[in-house]
Amino acid sequence: MGGDPLETLNDTVDFERFFRPILELAAGFPCSPKGGRTTLDVVLKFRMLVLQSPHGLSLDATERMIRDRFSWMRFCGLGIADTAPDANTPWDFREALISTLTSSLIAVRKLRKKMSLLAGKSSREAKA
């Protein structure tokens, strides 16, 4: 393998198949909102975060790089005539993912606590 590492990543990882269902669920965004500004694709937002993280870029720098580099544009699924999402897009998306993940973890902890209480109660009842 050689060439563009982003093309290799794109050819190796099926972002649509593996990430879209999880991202749509986690982000809590409707696929086609009624009224207001159109929602950008969750996979595009995720791809922006994938580009930002390993390069240690600020979100503003990520936005500039996506506008500046054809390989980054292609990786995000953008054409030359498309407008790159602004820096707030991945930030808002990341915050929504963190919020959903935090809420899910809290719910799992509460469920585990209830299950352990129920398990303790049923084992005491069995001994009696």
PASE-94501 format. One line per field, with one value per atom (N, C-alpha, C, CB): residue number from 0; atom name; y, z, x. Coordinates in Angstrom, 2 decimals. Glycine has a CB too. Layout:
<nodes>
nr NUM  ...
atom CA  ...
Y Y  ...
Z Z  ...
X X  ...
</nodes>
This chain:
<nodes>
nr 0  0  0  0  1  1  1  1  2  2  2  2  3  3  3  3  4  4  4  4  5  5  5  5  6  6  6  6  7  7  7  7  8  8  8  8  9  9  9  9  10  10  10  10  11  11  11  11  12  12  12  12  13  13  13  13  14  14  14  14  15  15  15  15  16  16  16  16  17  17  17  17  18  18  18  18  19  19  19  19  20  20  20  20  21  21  21  21  22  22  22  22  23  23  23  23  24  24  24  24  25  25  25  25  26  26  26  26  27  27  27  27  28  28  28  28  29  29  29  29  30  30  30  30  31  31  31  31  32  32  32  32  33  33  33  33  34  34  34  34  35  35  35  35  36  36  36  36  37  37  37  37  38  38  38  38  39  39  39  39  40  40  40  40  41  41  41  41  42  42  42  42  43  43  43  43  44  44  44  44  45  45  45  45  46  46  46  46  47  47  47  47  48  48  48  48  49  49  49  49  50  50  50  50  51  51  51  51  52  52  52  52  53  53  53  53  54  54  54  54  55  55  55  55  56  56  56  56  57  57  57  57  58  58  58  58  59  59  59  59  60  60  60  60  61  61  61  61  62  62  62  62  63  63  63  63  64  64  64  64  65  65  65  65  66  66  66  66  67  67  67  67  68  68  68  68  69  69  69  69  70  70  70  70  71  71  71  71  72  72  72  72  73  73  73  73  74  74  74  74  75  75  75  75  76  76  76  76  77  77  77  77  78  78  78  78  79  79  79  79  80  80  80  80  81  81  81  81  82  82  82  82  83  83  83  83  84  84  84  84  85  85  85  85  86  86  86  86  87  87  87  87  88  88  88  88  89  89  89  89  90  90  90  90  91  91  91  91  92  92  92  92  93  93  93  93  94  94  94  94  95  95  95  95  96  96  96  96  97  97  97  97  98  98  98  98  99  99  99  99  100  100  100  100  101  101  101  101  102  102  102  102  103  103  103  103  104  104  104  104  105  105  105  105  106  106  106  106  107  107  107  107  108  108  108  108  109  109  109  109  110  110  110  110  111  111  111  111  112  112  112  112  113  113  113  113  114  114  114  114  115  115  115  115  116  116  116  116  117  117  117  117  118  118  118  118  119  119  119  119  120  120  120  120  121  121  121  121  122  122  122  122  123  123  123  123  124  124  124  124  125  125  125  125  126  126  126  126  127  127  127  127
atom N  CA  C  CB  N  CA  C  CB  N  CA  C  CB  N  CA  C  CB  N  CA  C  CB  N  CA  C  CB  N  CA  C  CB  N  CA  C  CB  N  CA  C  CB  N  CA  C  CB  N  CA  C  CB  N  CA  C  CB  N  CA  C  CB  N  CA  C  CB  N  CA  C  CB  N  CA  C  CB  N  CA  C  CB  N  CA  C  CB  N  CA  C  CB  N  CA  C  CB  N  CA  C  CB  N  CA  C  CB  N  CA  C  CB  N  CA  C  CB  N  CA  C  CB  N  CA  C  CB  N  CA  C  CB  N  CA  C  CB  N  CA  C  CB  N  CA  C  CB  N  CA  C  CB  N  CA  C  CB  N  CA  C  CB  N  CA  C  CB  N  CA  C  CB  N  CA  C  CB  N  CA  C  CB  N  CA  C  CB  N  CA  C  CB  N  CA  C  CB  N  CA  C  CB  N  CA  C  CB  N  CA  C  CB  N  CA  C  CB  N  CA  C  CB  N  CA  C  CB  N  CA  C  CB  N  CA  C  CB  N  CA  C  CB  N  CA  C  CB  N  CA  C  CB  N  CA  C  CB  N  CA  C  CB  N  CA  C  CB  N  CA  C  CB  N  CA  C  CB  N  CA  C  CB  N  CA  C  CB  N  CA  C  CB  N  CA  C  CB  N  CA  C  CB  N  CA  C  CB  N  CA  C  CB  N  CA  C  CB  N  CA  C  CB  N  CA  C  CB  N  CA  C  CB  N  CA  C  CB  N  CA  C  CB  N  CA  C  CB  N  CA  C  CB  N  CA  C  CB  N  CA  C  CB  N  CA  C  CB  N  CA  C  CB  N  CA  C  CB  N  CA  C  CB  N  CA  C  CB  N  CA  C  CB  N  CA  C  CB  N  CA  C  CB  N  CA  C  CB  N  CA  C  CB  N  CA  C  CB  N  CA  C  CB  N  CA  C  CB  N  CA  C  CB  N  CA  C  CB  N  CA  C  CB  N  CA  C  CB  N  CA  C  CB  N  CA  C  CB  N  CA  C  CB  N  CA  C  CB  N  CA  C  CB  N  CA  C  CB  N  CA  C  CB  N  CA  C  CB  N  CA  C  CB  N  CA  C  CB  N  CA  C  CB  N  CA  C  CB  N  CA  C  CB  N  CA  C  CB  N  CA  C  CB  N  CA  C  CB  N  CA  C  CB  N  CA  C  CB  N  CA  C  CB  N  CA  C  CB  N  CA  C  CB  N  CA  C  CB  N  CA  C  CB  N  CA  C  CB  N  CA  C  CB  N  CA  C  CB  N  CA  C  CB  N  CA  C  CB  N  CA  C  CB  N  CA  C  CB  N  CA  C  CB  N  CA  C  CB  N  CA  C  CB  N  CA  C  CB  N  CA  C  CB  N  CA  C  CB  N  CA  C  CB  N  CA  C  CB
Y -1.18  0.00  1.24  0.00  2.24  3.50  4.60  3.48  5.73  6.81  7.54  6.28  8.01  8.85  7.99  9.61  8.26  7.47  7.64  7.86  8.80  8.99  8.13  10.47  7.97  7.06  5.64  7.16  5.26  3.92  3.71  3.69  4.68  4.60  4.51  5.82  5.33  5.35  4.01  6.48  3.40  2.11  0.96  1.84  1.14  0.08  0.08  0.23  1.26  1.38  1.79  2.41  1.01  1.35  2.22  0.06  3.53  4.47  4.42  5.88  4.27  4.23  3.03  4.19  1.88  0.63  0.53  -0.57  0.87  0.66  1.82  0.39  3.03  4.17  4.91  5.12  4.96  5.75  5.39  5.58  4.12  3.82  4.25  2.34  4.03  4.39  5.90  3.81  6.60  8.06  8.72  8.60  8.22  8.81  8.59  8.22  7.42  7.12  7.96  5.62  7.99  8.69  10.20  8.36  10.74  12.20  12.66  12.63  11.77  12.14  13.13  12.70  13.20  14.13  13.42  14.74  14.05  13.46  13.49  14.20  12.49  12.42  13.56  11.10  13.97  15.06  15.98  14.51  17.00  17.88  18.70  18.81  19.08  19.90  21.36  19.47  22.18  23.59  23.84  24.13  25.09  25.46  25.10  24.78  25.21  24.89  23.39  25.42  22.99  21.56  20.99  21.28  19.80  19.12  18.50  18.05  18.72  18.09  16.61  18.79  15.86  14.42  14.04  13.81  13.07  12.66  12.02  11.69  11.31  10.68  11.76  9.68  12.81  13.93  14.55  15.00  14.77  15.35  14.43  15.62  13.14  12.17  12.16  10.78  12.22  12.24  13.48  12.22  14.61  15.81  15.59  17.01  14.90  14.60  13.61  14.02  12.66  11.69  12.42  10.62  13.43  14.20  15.08  15.06  15.66  16.62  15.97  17.32  14.87  14.27  13.87  13.08  13.03  12.58  13.68  11.44  14.73  15.83  16.91  16.45  16.78  17.73  19.14  17.73  19.23  20.53  21.12  20.43  22.43  23.09  22.87  24.63  23.13  22.97  23.99  23.10  25.20  26.20  25.74  27.56  25.18  24.69  23.51  24.26  22.67  21.54  22.06  20.64  23.07  23.67  24.21  24.82  24.92  25.47  24.35  26.35  23.29  22.18  21.48  21.17  21.34  20.69  21.56  20.45  22.86  23.76  23.76  25.19  23.56  23.72  22.45  24.19  21.31  20.06  19.22  19.25  18.86  18.03  16.66  17.87  16.10  14.77  14.80  14.25  15.89  16.02  16.23  17.19  17.02  17.22  15.89  18.20  15.14  13.83  12.90  13.16  12.89  12.02  12.36  12.13  13.65  14.10  13.95  15.56  13.54  13.38  14.69  12.71  15.68  16.99  17.16  18.11  17.84  18.18  19.56  18.11  19.92  21.21  22.38  21.32  22.20  23.29  23.32  23.15  22.28  22.22  23.14  20.78  23.62  24.45  23.55  25.50  23.78  23.01  23.50  23.15  22.57  22.98  23.84  21.74  24.76  25.63  24.86  26.87  25.50  24.87  24.49  25.79  25.17  24.84  23.50  25.94  23.07  21.83  20.62  21.59  20.35  19.19  19.39  18.90  20.64  20.90  20.56  22.38  21.05  20.75  19.25  21.48  18.61  17.18  16.40  16.73  16.76  16.08  16.25  16.62  17.46  17.71  16.88  19.20  16.74  15.91  14.45  16.05  13.97  12.58  12.37  12.21  13.31  13.21  13.22  14.38  14.09  14.18  12.88  15.34  12.33  11.07  9.94  10.73  9.89  8.85  8.96  8.91  10.18  10.39  9.95  11.87  10.35  9.94  8.43  10.58  7.80  6.34  5.66  5.86  6.17  5.58  5.73  6.23  6.87  7.08  6.10  8.53  5.92  4.98  3.55  5.05  3.17  1.82  1.64  1.58  2.64  2.54  2.38  3.80  3.15  3.04  1.64  4.11  1.13  -0.20  -1.27  -0.49  -1.15  -2.12  -2.10  -1.82  -0.88  -0.75  -1.43  0.73  -1.17  -1.81  -3.33  -1.28  -3.79  -5.24  -5.87  -5.54  -5.20  -5.77  -5.76  -5.00  -4.70  -4.67  -5.79  -3.31  -6.01  -7.09  -8.45  -7.00  -8.59  -9.87  -10.14  -9.86  -9.10  -9.25  -9.59  -8.00  -8.97  -9.21  -10.63  -8.21  -11.09  -12.44  -13.51  -12.65  -13.24  -14.24  -14.30  -13.90  -13.15  -13.16  -13.90  -11.71  -13.71  -14.40  -15.90  -13.86  -16.29  -17.72  -18.38  -17.93  -17.65  -18.19  -18.32  -17.33  -17.47  -17.47  -18.61  -16.20
Z 0.00  0.00  0.00  1.21  -0.64  -0.67  -0.97  -1.72  -1.38  -1.75  -0.56  -2.59  -0.76  0.23  1.40  -0.42  2.63  3.78  4.04  5.03  3.67  3.86  2.89  3.69  1.67  0.72  1.23  -0.68  1.78  2.34  3.49  2.83  4.37  5.49  4.97  6.43  4.00  3.42  2.75  2.40  2.10  1.44  2.45  0.43  3.59  4.60  5.54  5.41  5.94  6.92  6.22  8.02  6.41  5.85  6.86  5.52  6.78  7.73  7.74  7.41  6.56  6.46  7.21  4.99  6.94  7.51  9.01  6.81  9.43  10.83  11.75  10.92  11.25  12.14  12.04  11.88  10.85  10.70  11.71  9.30  11.88  12.84  14.26  12.83  14.66  16.01  16.18  16.32  15.19  15.27  15.27  14.12  14.44  14.40  15.73  13.25  16.28  17.56  18.68  17.89  18.70  19.77  19.69  19.72  18.49  18.35  18.64  16.94  18.47  18.76  17.77  20.12  16.60  15.58  14.64  14.80  14.31  13.29  11.94  13.22  11.12  9.82  8.90  9.16  8.98  8.12  8.95  6.88  9.57  10.42  9.60  11.20  10.24  9.57  9.95  9.97  8.96  9.20  9.74  10.17  9.82  10.35  9.39  11.68  9.89  9.09  8.88  9.75  7.72  7.46  8.31  5.95  8.78  9.60  8.68  10.51  8.99  8.22  8.56  8.48  7.63  7.78  8.96  6.50  9.77  10.96  10.60  11.79  9.48  9.08  8.68  7.92  8.02  7.69  8.96  6.86  9.94  11.21  11.90  12.14  11.87  12.49  11.76  12.49  10.45  9.66  10.01  8.15  10.26  10.66  11.98  10.78  12.91  14.20  14.01  15.20  13.09  12.80  12.27  11.77  11.44  10.91  11.98  9.75  12.82  13.81  14.89  14.44  15.40  16.58  16.42  16.97  15.45  15.41  15.03  14.43  14.41  14.00  15.08  12.72  16.15  17.24  16.83  17.82  15.89  15.37  16.18  13.90  16.20  16.75  15.75  17.03  16.17  15.25  14.12  16.00  14.41  13.36  12.33  13.96  12.82  11.91  11.08  12.71  11.69  10.95  9.83  11.90  10.12  9.09  7.94  9.70  8.26  7.22  6.40  7.86  7.07  6.36  5.42  7.37  5.84  4.97  3.73  5.73  3.91  2.76  1.86  3.23  2.46  1.75  1.05  2.71  1.63  1.10  0.41  2.23  -0.84  -1.60  -0.96  -3.04  -0.42  0.19  1.40  0.61  2.17  3.33  2.87  4.22  1.80  1.23  0.78  0.05  0.03  -0.47  0.68  -1.37  1.71  2.86  3.52  3.87  3.55  4.16  3.21  4.60  1.98  1.02  0.40  1.68  0.43  -0.13  -1.50  0.82  -2.37  -3.68  -3.64  -4.75  -4.71  -4.76  -4.65  -6.05  -5.11  -5.05  -3.71  -6.20  -2.89  -1.60  -0.58  -1.07  0.32  1.41  2.58  1.85  3.11  4.27  5.49  4.49  6.33  7.57  8.43  8.36  9.17  10.03  11.26  10.45  12.02  13.18  14.26  13.76  14.33  15.35  15.08  15.42  13.84  13.48  14.22  11.98  14.12  14.86  16.37  14.44  16.83  18.26  18.80  18.56  18.15  18.58  18.54  17.70  17.49  17.33  18.42  15.96  18.69  19.75  21.10  19.82  21.38  22.65  22.75  22.79  21.64  21.64  21.90  20.30  21.30  21.53  22.98  20.58  23.53  24.93  25.86  25.29  25.61  26.44  26.41  25.99  25.22  25.08  25.78  23.60  25.59  26.22  27.74  25.74  28.25  29.69  30.24  30.02  29.57  29.99  29.97  29.10  28.93  28.82  29.95  27.46  30.26  31.34  32.69  31.39  32.92  34.16  34.25  34.26  33.14  33.12  33.37  31.78  32.80  33.01  34.47  32.09  35.06  36.49  37.38  36.92  37.09  37.87  37.71  37.44  36.49  36.22  36.96  34.71  36.93  37.63  39.14  37.37  39.67  41.11  41.45  41.53  40.64  40.89  40.77  39.91  39.78  39.59  40.78  38.30  41.28  42.42  43.67  42.68  43.83  44.96  44.85  45.04  43.65  43.43  43.64  42.03  43.18  43.36  44.84  42.61  45.57  47.02  47.73  47.62  47.31  47.91  47.64  47.37  46.40  46.07  46.73  44.57  46.96  47.64  49.13  47.45  49.72  51.12  51.25  51.66  50.25  50.27  50.11  49.16  49.30  49.09  50.35  47.94  51.15  52.37  53.46  52.86  53.40  54.45  54.33  54.44
X 0.84  0.00  0.88  -0.95  0.38  1.09  0.10  2.23  0.63  -0.26  -0.83  -1.36  -2.04  -2.72  -3.24  -3.88  -2.77  -3.24  -4.75  -2.46  -5.30  -6.74  -7.55  -7.11  -7.04  -7.71  -7.65  -7.06  -6.51  -6.35  -7.34  -4.91  -7.43  -8.37  -9.80  -8.22  -10.12  -11.46  -11.80  -11.58  -10.80  -11.01  -11.08  -9.90  -10.45  -10.37  -11.58  -9.10  -12.01  -13.08  -14.38  -12.71  -15.41  -16.73  -17.46  -17.56  -17.24  -17.81  -19.34  -17.34  -19.91  -21.37  -21.93  -21.81  -21.40  -21.93  -21.68  -21.32  -20.46  -20.10  -20.46  -18.64  -20.40  -20.55  -21.88  -19.47  -22.49  -23.71  -24.78  -24.26  -25.18  -26.25  -25.91  -26.55  -24.69  -24.26  -24.25  -22.86  -23.71  -23.61  -24.98  -22.79  -25.89  -27.23  -27.95  -28.05  -27.79  -28.40  -27.77  -28.28  -26.45  -25.74  -25.92  -24.27  -25.92  -26.03  -27.44  -25.61  -28.40  -29.78  -30.34  -29.88  -29.72  -30.19  -31.14  -29.00  -32.26  -33.12  -32.42  -34.48  -32.71  -32.06  -32.50  -32.36  -33.75  -34.22  -35.12  -34.98  -34.52  -35.31  -36.31  -34.39  -37.40  -38.39  -38.13  -39.84  -37.91  -37.66  -36.27  -38.69  -35.89  -34.59  -33.47  -34.36  -32.26  -31.09  -30.99  -29.82  -30.54  -30.41  -29.28  -30.15  -29.47  -28.47  -27.43  -29.12  -26.17  -25.11  -25.03  -23.76  -24.54  -24.43  -23.54  -23.89  -24.02  -23.27  -21.93  -24.10  -21.87  -20.61  -19.60  -20.84  -20.05  -19.17  -18.61  -19.93  -19.45  -18.99  -17.99  -20.19  -18.27  -17.36  -16.03  -17.98  -16.07  -14.83  -14.00  -15.15  -14.66  -13.94  -13.21  -14.90  -13.87  -13.22  -12.07  -14.25  -12.25  -11.18  -9.95  -11.67  -10.16  -9.03  -8.39  -9.49  -9.20  -8.72  -7.87  -9.89  -8.33  -7.72  -6.25  -8.50  -5.90  -4.49  -3.50  -4.36  -4.00  -3.12  -3.00  -3.63  -3.79  -3.72  -4.11  -2.35  -5.04  -5.43  -6.59  -5.83  -6.63  -7.81  -8.94  -7.56  -10.15  -11.27  -11.21  -12.60  -10.73  -10.56  -9.53  -10.13  -8.42  -7.38  -7.91  -6.12  -8.73  -9.32  -10.19  -10.14  -11.00  -11.85  -10.99  -12.71  -9.92  -9.03  -8.38  -7.94  -7.95  -7.30  -8.27  -6.72  -9.50  -10.49  -10.74  -11.82  -10.75  -10.92  -9.69  -11.21  -8.52  -7.25  -6.76  -6.21  -7.00  -6.43  -7.49  -5.79  -7.18  -8.12  -8.31  -7.63  -7.22  -7.33  -8.27  -5.94  -8.25  -9.13  -10.56  -8.67  -10.73  -12.07  -12.67  -12.03  -11.87  -12.35  -12.70  -11.28  -11.84  -12.10  -13.43  -10.96  -13.75  -15.01  -16.20  -14.89  -15.94  -17.02  -17.47  -18.19  -16.59  -16.92  -16.29  -16.45  -17.01  -16.47  -15.85  -17.56  -15.20  -14.51  -15.47  -13.71  -16.71  -17.70  -18.45  -18.69  -18.28  -18.98  -18.33  -19.00  -19.13  -18.63  -18.24  -19.71  -17.07  -16.63  -17.40  -15.09  -17.85  -18.54  -17.63  -19.01  -18.24  -17.43  -16.94  -18.23  -16.07  -15.44  -16.44  -14.39  -17.56  -18.56  -19.24  -19.62  -19.25  -19.94  -19.36  -19.85  -18.05  -17.54  -17.58  -16.11  -17.45  -17.51  -18.89  -17.17  -19.94  -21.32  -21.58  -22.34  -21.10  -21.30  -20.59  -20.81  -19.34  -18.58  -19.27  -17.14  -19.75  -20.45  -21.73  -20.79  -22.45  -23.67  -23.32  -24.43  -22.24  -21.81  -21.40  -20.64  -20.64  -20.20  -21.41  -19.25  -22.36  -23.55  -24.34  -24.44  -24.51  -25.25  -24.50  -25.46  -23.20  -22.40  -22.46  -20.95  -22.35  -22.43  -23.78  -22.19  -24.84  -26.19  -26.34  -27.26  -25.80  -25.88  -25.11  -25.35  -23.92  -23.13  -23.82  -21.74  -24.44  -25.18  -26.35  -25.70  -27.05  -28.17  -27.70  -28.92  -26.57  -26.02  -25.63  -24.79  -25.01  -24.64  -25.86  -23.85  -26.91  -28.15  -28.75  -29.16  -28.74  -29.29  -28.48  -29.30  -27.15  -26.30  -26.58  -24.81  -26.74  -27.01  -28.33  -27.03  -29.37  -30.66  -30.56  -31.71  -29.81  -29.66  -28.95  -28.90  -27.91  -27.19  -28.06  -25.89  -28.88  -29.81  -30.83  -30.51  -31.34  -32.31  -31.67  -32.90  -30.44  -29.73  -29.51  -28.37  -29.13  -28.93  -30.22  -28.35  -31.31  -32.62  -33.10  -33.64  -32.93  -33.38  -32.52  -33.37  -31.24  -30.39  -30.75  -28.88  -31.13  -31.58  -32.91  -31.73  -33.80  -35.09  -34.91  -36.01  -33.93  -33.68  -33.15  -32.70  -32.36  -31.81  -32.88  -30.67  -33.90  -34.92  -35.89  -35.67
</nodes>
